[in-house]
Amino acid sequence: TGSSGINAEYGVDEGAELPLDGRNISVPGYEKGNFVGPTIISNVKANMECYREEIFGPVLNVLEVDTLDEAIELLNDNPYGNGCAIFTNSGAAARKFTNEVDVGQVGVNVPIPVPLPMFSFTGSRGSFLGDANFYGKAGMNF
């Protein structure tokens, strides 16, 4: 499988669980292809490779913390800043989260809001390289 599958294996080797395993998926008509299906890696800890490495694919790492402050600290300590989401019934928690988390894309009660090409891709820190975005006005000017 691709790099997402390799990272999923690293998580399992380090004590994570795979309640949904997208490795070894077969796509009809493309049986010799290299695909990773939807994958959920649970019981993930911040020191695991599947969390430390940015995974591009249909892979969800699930980490659990006890408080909102711990969640914000966990995200801000990660070297990448592509996106994250919070699911809550609390407007105060949503506001605190969106104001204090240091990532480019934040979802509130929705998954990460991946932008359409007419809007800027706003990853930050290790998730953004170069001096211009490839979406939005910068992409149009390119």
Secondary structure, DSSP 8 states (H G I E B T S, - for coil): --HHHHHHHHHHHTT-EEEE--TT---TT-TTS-----EEEES--TTSHHHHS---SSEEE----SSHHHHHHHHHHSSEESEEEE--S-HHHHHHHHHH---SEEEESSS-----TTS----EETT--SSS-SSHHHHHH-
